[in-house]
Amino acid sequence: MSEIATKPYLLRALYEWCVDNGYTPHVAAKVDSKTQVPSEYVKNGEITLNVAPSAVHKLQLGNELIEFSARFAGVARQISVPVANVYAVYARETGHGMTFDVDASKPATQAVAKAEPAAAKDAPVALPAPANSSQAPKKPGGGKPTLRRVK
């Protein structure tokens, strides 16, 4: 009997944490042939999706797929993202969440997250800006948090 990966459970837990605290949960994922998302919103082979209860319909956070319907520019679309492609889940307002390793050559595993001060020991960590070898990191603006994958 094979063990079920922890990633889908962590995604569901962090999603619930965001919702329970009144935050807007976002999921960032790599886009490939198994990912069903509007291509016009894909940037550099990645997409960030608002999965707040007010933004989606029939959200299913399964062990293999994240599925829901949502409106993009007023048009309802069916979305399907393999859990293996998800590299982050976080609260838009604070940037707190978790990153995950996404590597096609091996199963996705949980990335080691930086610890916060002892006072917030059990709270999710803040995620830095995405790494991009061709550009310097952008300074946060407009209150929107940014992510950086840590390997």
C-alpha positions in Angstrom: 0.0 0.0 0.0 1.5 3.4 -1.0 1.3 6.4 1.2 -0.8 9.4 0.1 1.2 12.6 -0.4 0.9 15.4 2.2 0.7 18.2 -0.4 -3.1 18.0 -1.0 -3.8 18.0 2.7 -1.5 21.0 3.2 -3.2 22.8 0.4 -6.7 22.2 2.0 -5.4 23.2 5.4 -3.9 26.5 4.2 -7.0 27.2 2.1 -9.2 26.8 5.2 -6.8 28.9 7.3 -7.1 31.7 4.8 -10.9 31.5 4.7 -11.2 31.3 8.5 -9.1 34.4 8.9 -11.0 36.4 6.3 -8.1 36.3 3.8 -8.3 35.7 0.1 -6.6 32.4 -0.8 -4.5 32.3 -4.0 -3.0 29.2 -5.7 0.0 29.6 -7.9 0.7 26.8 -10.4 2.8 25.7 -13.4 0.7 25.4 -16.5 1.2 22.3 -18.8 -0.9 20.2 -21.0 -2.8 18.7 -18.0 -3.8 22.1 -16.7 -7.1 23.6 -17.9 -7.0 27.4 -17.4 -7.6 30.4 -19.6 -4.4 30.7 -21.7 -4.7 34.5 -21.8 -4.0 34.7 -18.1 -0.9 32.4 -18.2 2.4 34.3 -17.8 5.8 32.5 -18.2 4.1 29.1 -18.0 2.5 29.9 -14.7 -0.9 31.2 -13.4 -2.1 32.5 -10.0 -5.7 31.9 -9.2 -8.0 33.5 -6.7 -9.8 30.5 -5.1 -11.8 32.5 -2.5 -15.4 31.1 -1.9 -16.7 34.4 -3.4 -14.6 34.0 -6.6 -15.2 30.3 -7.4 -18.1 27.9 -7.8 -18.0 24.2 -6.9 -14.4 24.2 -5.6 -13.0 20.7 -5.2 -9.6 20.4 -3.5 -8.9 16.8 -4.3 -5.8 14.7 -3.9 -5.0 14.8 -7.6 -6.8 17.8 -9.0 -8.1 21.2 -7.9 -11.3 21.9 -9.9 -13.8 24.7 -9.9 -15.6 27.1 -12.2 -15.0 30.9 -12.2 -15.6 33.9 -14.3 -12.8 35.5 -16.3 -13.7 38.8 -17.9 -17.3 37.9 -17.3 -17.1 34.5 -19.0 -17.6 31.3 -16.9 -14.8 28.9 -17.3 -14.1 25.4 -15.9 -10.7 25.2 -14.3 -8.6 22.1 -13.5 -5.1 22.2 -12.0 -3.2 19.1 -11.1 -2.1 19.3 -7.4 1.4 18.3 -8.6 1.6 21.6 -10.5 0.8 23.8 -7.6 3.9 25.6 -6.2 2.3 27.9 -3.7 -0.8 28.7 -1.7 -1.0 31.9 0.2 -3.2 34.7 1.6 -3.3 37.7 -0.8 -3.5 40.2 2.0 -0.5 39.1 4.0 1.5 36.8 1.7 1.5 34.1 4.4 1.3 30.6 3.0 3.6 27.8 1.8 5.6 27.0 -1.3 6.0 23.6 -2.8 8.7 22.0 -5.1 7.4 21.3 -8.6 9.8 19.2 -10.6 8.7 17.0 -13.5 11.5 14.5 -12.9 10.3 13.7 -9.3 7.1 13.8 -7.3 6.3 17.2 -5.8 7.5 17.6 -2.3 7.0 20.2 0.4 9.6 22.9 0.4 11.3 23.8 3.6 9.7 27.0 4.8 11.5 29.8 6.7 10.4 30.0 10.3 8.9 33.1 11.7 9.6 34.5 15.2 8.7 32.2 18.1 5.5 34.3 18.9 4.0 33.1 15.5 5.4 29.6 15.6 2.4 27.9 14.3 1.4 30.5 11.7 2.2 30.1 8.0 5.3 31.9 6.8 5.4 35.0 4.6 6.6 34.2 1.1 9.2 36.4 -0.7 9.1 37.5 -4.4 9.4 35.1 -7.3 12.9 34.4 -8.6 13.5 35.5 -12.1 17.0 35.3 -13.5 16.5 38.0 -16.1 15.1 40.7 -13.9 15.8 42.1 -10.5 13.0 41.5 -7.9 10.3 44.1 -8.1 9.4 46.1 -5.0 6.0 45.3 -3.6 3.4 47.8 -4.7 -0.3 48.3 -4.2 -0.3 46.0 -1.2 -0.2 42.9 -3.3 2.2 40.2 -1.9 4.8 38.5 -4.0 6.2 35.0 -3.9 9.7 33.5 -4.5 10.2 29.8 -4.8 12.9 28.5 -2.5 14.6 25.2 -3.5 
